[in-house]
Amino acid sequence: MMLNRRHIRVKVMQTMYAFKGTESDDFSKDQKFLLFSIDNMYNLYLLLISLIIEVQKRAESNIQKKQNKHLATKEDIDPNRKFVDNAVLKFY
């Protein structure tokens, strides 16, 4: 699970502030909120990864369409493929 430390710190501080603001000593409700927030951050992380992968696929198809044009320019024939050929994105 790759979460940004800053996000975790913010959620912990929010939970501590909410716990300090309440009169009860029941920490289980605040703990559930913290765990729920961390799960939501992880889901957001996965969505962002899938978005980047989909953008990479769209870029690949766009490059292929440009290469098949009848009047293709030099850049259409030999495009910059750094993003499309990214090794980290190919791993996913």
DSSP file (Angstrom, degrees, kcal/mol; ACC not computed):
  #  RESIDUE AA STRUCTURE BP1 BP2  ACC     N-H-->O    O-->H-N    N-H-->O    O-->H-N    TCO  KAPPA ALPHA  PHI   PSI    X-CA   Y-CA   Z-CA
    1    1 A M              0   0    0      0, 0.0     2,-0.9     0, 0.0    41,-0.0   0.000 360.0 360.0 360.0 117.6    0.0    0.0    0.0
    2    2 A M        +     0   0    0     40,-0.1     2,-0.4     2,-0.0    43,-0.0  -0.827 360.0 161.0-108.4  97.2    1.7    3.2   -1.2
    3    3 A L        -     0   0    0     -2,-0.9     2,-0.2    42,-0.0    39,-0.1  -0.889  44.2-107.4-113.9 147.3    0.2    6.2    0.6
    4    4 A N     >  -     0   0    0     -2,-0.4     4,-1.8     1,-0.1     3,-0.3  -0.515  21.6-134.8 -70.5 134.7    1.8    9.5    0.9
    5    5 A R  H  > S+     0   0    0      1,-0.2     4,-2.6    -2,-0.2     5,-0.2   0.856 105.2  58.4 -59.6 -35.0    3.0   10.2    4.4
    6    6 A R  H  > S+     0   0    0      1,-0.2     4,-2.5     2,-0.2    -1,-0.2   0.910 104.2  50.4 -62.5 -42.2    1.5   13.7    4.3
    7    7 A H  H  > S+     0   0    0     -3,-0.3     4,-2.3     2,-0.2    -1,-0.2   0.907 111.4  48.4 -62.8 -41.6   -2.0   12.2    3.7
    8    8 A I  H  X S+     0   0    0     -4,-1.8     4,-2.5     2,-0.2    -2,-0.2   0.923 111.1  50.2 -65.8 -42.6   -1.6    9.9    6.6
    9    9 A R  H  X S+     0   0    0     -4,-2.6     4,-2.6     1,-0.2    -2,-0.2   0.914 110.4  50.3 -60.9 -42.5   -0.4   12.7    8.9
   10   10 A V  H  X S+     0   0    0     -4,-2.5     4,-2.5     1,-0.2    -1,-0.2   0.926 111.8  47.3 -62.6 -44.3   -3.4   14.9    7.9
   11   11 A K  H  X S+     0   0    0     -4,-2.3     4,-2.3     2,-0.2    -1,-0.2   0.892 112.2  49.7 -66.0 -38.8   -5.9   12.1    8.5
   12   12 A V  H  X S+     0   0    0     -4,-2.5     4,-2.7     2,-0.2    -1,-0.2   0.920 112.1  48.1 -64.5 -42.9   -4.3   11.3   11.9
   13   13 A M  H  X S+     0   0    0     -4,-2.6     4,-2.5     2,-0.2    -2,-0.2   0.896 111.1  50.8 -65.7 -39.2   -4.4   15.0   12.9
   14   14 A Q  H  X S+     0   0    0     -4,-2.5     4,-2.4     2,-0.2    -1,-0.2   0.913 112.3  47.1 -62.4 -41.7   -8.0   15.2   11.8
   15   15 A T  H  X S+     0   0    0     -4,-2.3     4,-2.5     2,-0.2    -2,-0.2   0.909 112.5  48.6 -67.3 -41.6   -8.9   12.2   13.9
   16   16 A M  H  X S+     0   0    0     -4,-2.7     4,-2.6     2,-0.2    -2,-0.2   0.902 112.0  49.4 -65.7 -39.6   -7.0   13.5   16.9
   17   17 A Y  H  X S+     0   0    0     -4,-2.5     4,-1.9     2,-0.2    -2,-0.2   0.918 112.3  47.6 -64.7 -42.8   -8.7   16.9   16.6
   18   18 A A  H  X S+     0   0    0     -4,-2.4     4,-0.9     2,-0.2    -2,-0.2   0.890 113.0  49.1 -65.3 -38.6  -12.1   15.2   16.3
   19   19 A F  H  < S+     0   0    0     -4,-2.5     3,-0.5     1,-0.2    -2,-0.2   0.898 111.1  49.3 -66.8 -40.5  -11.4   13.0   19.3
   20   20 A K  H  < S+     0   0    0     -4,-2.6    -1,-0.2     1,-0.2    -2,-0.2   0.839 108.3  55.1 -67.1 -32.7  -10.2   16.0   21.3
   21   21 A G  H  < S+     0   0    0     -4,-1.9    -1,-0.2    -5,-0.2     2,-0.2   0.687  96.8  78.0 -75.9 -19.5  -13.4   18.0   20.4
   22   22 A T  S  < S-     0   0    0     -4,-0.9     0, 0.0    -3,-0.5     0, 0.0  -0.568  73.2-140.9 -91.1 157.3  -15.7   15.3   21.7
   23   23 A E  S    S+     0   0    0     -2,-0.2    -1,-0.1     2,-0.0     2,-0.1   0.704  74.9  88.0 -86.7 -22.2  -16.5   14.7   25.3
   24   24 A S        -     0   0    0      1,-0.1    -2,-0.1     2,-0.1     0, 0.0  -0.363  68.5-143.0 -80.8 159.1  -16.5   10.9   25.2
   25   25 A D        +     0   0    0     -2,-0.1     2,-1.0     2,-0.0    -1,-0.1   0.184  60.9 124.5-101.4  14.6  -13.5    8.7   25.6
   26   26 A D        +     0   0    0      1,-0.2     4,-0.5    -7,-0.1     3,-0.3  -0.658  30.0 172.6 -80.7 103.7  -14.6    6.2   23.0
   27   27 A F     >  +     0   0    0     -2,-1.0     4,-2.4     1,-0.2     5,-0.2   0.609  60.8  81.8 -87.5 -12.7  -11.8    6.0   20.6
   28   28 A S  H  > S+     0   0    0      1,-0.2     4,-2.3     2,-0.2    -1,-0.2   0.869  90.1  51.8 -64.6 -37.1  -13.2    3.1   18.5
   29   29 A K  H  > S+     0   0    0     -3,-0.3     4,-1.9     2,-0.2    -1,-0.2   0.916 113.2  44.5 -65.0 -42.8  -15.4    5.4   16.4
   30   30 A D  H  > S+     0   0    0     -4,-0.5     4,-2.3     2,-0.2    -2,-0.2   0.853 111.5  53.5 -69.8 -34.5  -12.5    7.7   15.6
   31   31 A Q  H  X S+     0   0    0     -4,-2.4     4,-2.5     2,-0.2    -2,-0.2   0.906 108.0  50.1 -66.0 -41.0  -10.3    4.8   14.9
   32   32 A K  H  X S+     0   0    0     -4,-2.3     4,-2.5     2,-0.2    -2,-0.2   0.901 109.9  51.5 -62.3 -41.4  -12.9    3.4   12.4
   33   33 A F  H  X S+     0   0    0     -4,-1.9     4,-2.4     2,-0.2    -2,-0.2   0.916 110.2  49.0 -61.5 -43.4  -13.0    6.9   10.7
   34   34 A L  H  X S+     0   0    0     -4,-2.3     4,-2.3     2,-0.2    -2,-0.2   0.930 112.9  46.1 -62.8 -46.3   -9.2    6.9   10.4
   35   35 A L  H  X S+     0   0    0     -4,-2.5     4,-2.2     1,-0.2    -1,-0.2   0.883 112.2  51.4 -65.3 -38.0   -9.1    3.4    8.9
   36   36 A F  H  X S+     0   0    0     -4,-2.5     4,-2.1     2,-0.2    -1,-0.2   0.905 110.3  49.6 -63.5 -41.5  -12.0    4.3    6.5
   37   37 A S  H  X S+     0   0    0     -4,-2.4     4,-2.1     2,-0.2    -2,-0.2   0.890 110.0  50.3 -65.3 -39.7  -10.2    7.4    5.4
   38   38 A I  H  X S+     0   0    0     -4,-2.3     4,-2.1     2,-0.2    -1,-0.2   0.900 109.5  51.3 -66.3 -39.9   -7.0    5.5    4.8
   39   39 A D  H  X S+     0   0    0     -4,-2.2     4,-2.2     1,-0.2    -2,-0.2   0.901 109.4  50.7 -61.9 -40.0   -8.9    2.9    2.7
   40   40 A N  H  X S+     0   0    0     -4,-2.1     4,-2.2     2,-0.2    -2,-0.2   0.878 108.5  51.6 -65.8 -37.4  -10.4    5.8    0.7
   41   41 A M  H  X S+     0   0    0     -4,-2.1     4,-2.3     2,-0.2    -1,-0.2   0.896 109.2  50.6 -65.3 -38.8   -6.9    7.2    0.1
   42   42 A Y  H  X S+     0   0    0     -4,-2.1     4,-2.3     2,-0.2    -2,-0.2   0.906 109.3  50.6 -64.7 -41.3   -5.7    3.9   -1.2
   43   43 A N  H  X S+     0   0    0     -4,-2.2     4,-2.2     2,-0.2    -2,-0.2   0.895 109.7  50.7 -62.3 -39.8   -8.7    3.6   -3.5
   44   44 A L  H  X S+     0   0    0     -4,-2.2     4,-2.3     2,-0.2    -2,-0.2   0.903 108.1  53.2 -63.4 -41.1   -7.9    7.1   -4.9
   45   45 A Y  H  X S+     0   0    0     -4,-2.3     4,-2.1     1,-0.2    -2,-0.2   0.927 109.7  47.8 -58.3 -46.5   -4.3    6.0   -5.4
   46   46 A L  H  X S+     0   0    0     -4,-2.3     4,-2.4     1,-0.2    -1,-0.2   0.884 110.5  51.9 -64.4 -38.4   -5.5    3.0   -7.4
   47   47 A L  H  X S+     0   0    0     -4,-2.2     4,-2.1     2,-0.2    -1,-0.2   0.896 109.1  50.1 -64.6 -39.6   -7.8    5.1   -9.5
   48   48 A L  H  X S+     0   0    0     -4,-2.3     4,-2.1     2,-0.2    -2,-0.2   0.894 110.1  50.4 -66.8 -38.9   -5.0    7.6  -10.3
   49   49 A I  H  X S+     0   0    0     -4,-2.1     4,-2.0     1,-0.2    -2,-0.2   0.931 111.6  47.8 -62.8 -44.7   -2.7    4.7  -11.4
   50   50 A S  H  X S+     0   0    0     -4,-2.4     4,-2.3     1,-0.2    -2,-0.2   0.852 108.8  55.2 -66.6 -32.4   -5.4    3.3  -13.6
   51   51 A L  H  X S+     0   0    0     -4,-2.1     4,-2.4     2,-0.2    -1,-0.2   0.928 107.8  48.3 -63.7 -44.5   -6.0    6.8  -15.1
   52   52 A I  H  X S+     0   0    0     -4,-2.1     4,-2.1     1,-0.2    -2,-0.2   0.897 111.3  50.7 -63.0 -39.6   -2.3    7.1  -16.0
   53   53 A I  H  X S+     0   0    0     -4,-2.0     4,-2.2     2,-0.2    -1,-0.2   0.909 110.7  48.5 -65.2 -41.5   -2.4    3.7  -17.6
   54   54 A E  H  X S+     0   0    0     -4,-2.3     4,-2.3     2,-0.2    -2,-0.2   0.880 110.0  51.7 -66.3 -37.4   -5.6    4.6  -19.6
   55   55 A V  H  X S+     0   0    0     -4,-2.4     4,-2.4     2,-0.2    -1,-0.2   0.895 108.7  52.0 -64.6 -38.8   -3.9    7.9  -20.8
   56   56 A Q  H  X S+     0   0    0     -4,-2.1     4,-2.2     2,-0.2    -2,-0.2   0.919 109.7  48.6 -62.9 -43.4   -0.9    5.8  -21.9
   57   57 A K  H  X S+     0   0    0     -4,-2.2     4,-2.2     1,-0.2    -2,-0.2   0.905 111.5  49.8 -62.8 -41.1   -3.1    3.5  -23.9
   58   58 A R  H  X S+     0   0    0     -4,-2.3     4,-2.2     1,-0.2    -1,-0.2   0.888 109.7  51.3 -65.1 -38.8   -4.9    6.5  -25.5
   59   59 A A  H  X S+     0   0    0     -4,-2.4     4,-2.4     2,-0.2    -2,-0.2   0.896 108.7  51.9 -65.0 -39.6   -1.6    8.1  -26.4
   60   60 A E  H  X S+     0   0    0     -4,-2.2     4,-2.1     2,-0.2    -2,-0.2   0.927 111.4  45.5 -62.8 -45.1   -0.4    4.8  -28.0
   61   61 A S  H  X S+     0   0    0     -4,-2.2     4,-2.2     1,-0.2    -1,-0.2   0.867 111.5  53.4 -67.7 -34.1   -3.6    4.6  -30.2
   62   62 A N  H  X S+     0   0    0     -4,-2.2     4,-2.2     2,-0.2    -2,-0.2   0.901 108.4  49.7 -65.1 -41.2   -3.2    8.3  -31.0
   63   63 A I  H  X S+     0   0    0     -4,-2.4     4,-2.1     1,-0.2    -2,-0.2   0.920 110.6  50.2 -63.1 -43.2    0.3    7.7  -32.2
   64   64 A Q  H  X S+     0   0    0     -4,-2.1     4,-1.1     1,-0.2    -2,-0.2   0.897 110.0  50.1 -63.7 -39.9   -0.8    4.8  -34.3
   65   65 A K  H  < S+     0   0    0     -4,-2.2     3,-0.4     1,-0.2     4,-0.2   0.911 110.9  49.4 -64.0 -41.7   -3.5    6.8  -36.0
   66   66 A K  H >< S+     0   0    0     -4,-2.2     3,-1.1     1,-0.2    -1,-0.2   0.862 108.0  53.8 -66.8 -34.7   -1.1    9.7  -36.8
   67   67 A Q  H 3< S+     0   0    0     -4,-2.1    -1,-0.2     1,-0.2    -2,-0.2   0.763 106.2  53.6 -71.1 -23.4    1.4    7.3  -38.3
   68   68 A N  T 3< S+     0   0    0     -4,-1.1    -1,-0.2    -3,-0.4    -2,-0.2   0.374  81.8 119.6 -92.4   4.8   -1.3    5.9  -40.6
   69   69 A K    X   -     0   0    0     -3,-1.1     3,-0.7    -4,-0.2    -3,-0.0  -0.328  67.3-131.1 -66.9 152.7   -2.3    9.3  -42.0
   70   70 A H  T 3  S+     0   0    0      1,-0.3     2,-0.5    -2,-0.0    -1,-0.1   0.900 106.2  35.6 -71.2 -40.9   -2.0    9.8  -45.8
   71   71 A L  T 3  S+     0   0    0     -3,-0.0    -1,-0.3     2,-0.0     2,-0.2  -0.505  85.9 171.8-110.8  62.1   -0.2   13.1  -45.4
   72   72 A A    <   -     0   0    0     -3,-0.7     2,-0.1    -2,-0.5    -5,-0.1  -0.489  24.1-136.5 -75.5 138.2    1.8   12.4  -42.2
   73   73 A T     >  -     0   0    0     -2,-0.2     4,-2.0    -7,-0.1     5,-0.2  -0.303  31.4 -97.3 -83.0 175.0    4.4   14.9  -41.1
   74   74 A K  H  > S+     0   0    0      1,-0.2     4,-2.4     2,-0.2    -1,-0.1   0.895 127.3  49.7 -61.0 -39.4    7.9   14.0  -39.9
   75   75 A E  H  4 S+     0   0    0      1,-0.2    -1,-0.2     2,-0.2     5,-0.1   0.824 108.4  53.2 -70.3 -30.5    6.7   14.2  -36.3
   76   76 A D  H  4 S+     0   0    0      1,-0.2    -1,-0.2     2,-0.1    -2,-0.2   0.875 113.1  43.5 -68.8 -36.9    3.7   12.0  -37.1
   77   77 A I  H  < S+     0   0    0     -4,-2.0    -2,-0.2     1,-0.3    -1,-0.2   0.898 128.7  26.0 -76.0 -41.4    6.0    9.3  -38.5
   78   78 A D  S  < S+     0   0    0     -4,-2.4    -1,-0.3    -5,-0.2    -2,-0.1  -0.671  85.9 174.8-123.8  76.0    8.6    9.5  -35.8
   79   79 A P        -     0   0    0      0, 0.0     2,-0.6     0, 0.0    -3,-0.1  -0.262  42.9 -92.6 -80.6 167.2    6.9   10.7  -32.6
   80   80 A N        -     0   0    0      1,-0.1     3,-0.2    -5,-0.1     4,-0.2  -0.712  41.6-178.2 -76.9 118.3    8.4   11.1  -29.1
   81   81 A R     >  +     0   0    0     -2,-0.6     4,-2.5     1,-0.2    -1,-0.1   0.079  43.7 114.6-109.9  22.6    7.5    7.8  -27.4
   82   82 A K  T  4 S+     0   0    0      1,-0.2    -1,-0.2     2,-0.2    -2,-0.0   0.918  83.7  40.5 -61.3 -44.4    8.9    8.5  -24.0
   83   83 A F  T >4 S+     0   0    0     -3,-0.2     3,-1.1     1,-0.2    -1,-0.2   0.911 117.1  47.9 -71.2 -41.9    5.5    8.4  -22.3
   84   84 A V  T 34 S+     0   0    0      1,-0.3    -2,-0.2    -4,-0.2    -1,-0.2   0.861 116.0  43.8 -68.2 -36.1    4.1    5.5  -24.3
   85   85 A D  T 3< S+     0   0    0     -4,-2.5    -1,-0.3     4,-0.0    -2,-0.2   0.158  78.7 145.0 -96.5  18.4    7.2    3.3  -23.8
   86   86 A N    <>  -     0   0    0     -3,-1.1     4,-1.9     1,-0.2     5,-0.2  -0.401  44.6-146.8 -61.3 124.8    7.6    4.1  -20.0
   87   87 A A  H  > S+     0   0    0      1,-0.2     4,-1.2     2,-0.2    -1,-0.2   0.841  95.2  54.0 -66.2 -35.3    8.9    1.0  -18.3
   88   88 A V  H  > S+     0   0    0      1,-0.2     4,-0.8     2,-0.2    -1,-0.2   0.912 111.2  45.0 -67.2 -41.6    7.0    1.6  -15.1
   89   89 A L  H  4 S+     0   0    0      1,-0.2     3,-0.3     2,-0.2    -2,-0.2   0.823 108.0  57.6 -72.7 -29.9    3.7    1.9  -16.9
   90   90 A K  H  < S+     0   0    0     -4,-1.9    -1,-0.2     1,-0.2    -2,-0.2   0.807  98.2  63.3 -65.9 -28.4    4.5   -1.1  -19.0
   91   91 A F  H  <        0   0    0     -4,-1.2    -1,-0.2     1,-0.3    -2,-0.2   0.864 360.0 360.0 -64.3 -37.0    4.8   -3.1  -15.7
   92   92 A Y     <        0   0    0     -4,-0.8    -1,-0.3    -3,-0.3    -2,-0.2   0.466 360.0 360.0 -80.2 360.0    1.2   -2.4  -14.9
